[in-house]
């Protein structure tokens, strides 16, 4: 993983850096460790080609410069989490979180909360005014996490295909106070 801190999460044992395509092997390894998530959302383990495709996918009208894939690493520089975001989507003052994922042993320790707090501060400093995301309806734990983080339900999207599964997606938003 590339050295250099993208933003702080307030925990000295962890660092956040922007990942590059050359880090795809580490990202694949993270997805393989998160089999529970992949089975819940896609119904199958992580496909190496799909991980690379996801890394290179952009929202309509967006470019590679707008895509941010942040790696969260422990003191040993092992990738334990990932935050995938798109700047200026769905509007210029909003950022979209495509994914926040941690290996099972790093979950339920407050790391996600600290990562989101650090990311929100990063978005603010970058001129953003809100963050949005989608949660598959079946992932109740994720919905509860995002609600605790101050995100509010916006709308429900029509069911769509994710791998072998079909999900309704709940759109959530958190606007920042000035």
Secondary structure, DSSP 4 states (H G I P E B T S, - for coil): ---S-SS--S-TT-EEEE--GGGHHHHHHHHHHTHHHHHHHTSSPPPHHHHHHHHT---TT--GGGEEEEEEE-TT--EEEEEEEEET-SSTTEEEEEEEEE-GGGTTSSHHHHHHHHHHHHHHHTT--EEEEEEETT-HHHHHHHHHTT-EEEEEEEEEEETTEEEEEEEEEEEPP-
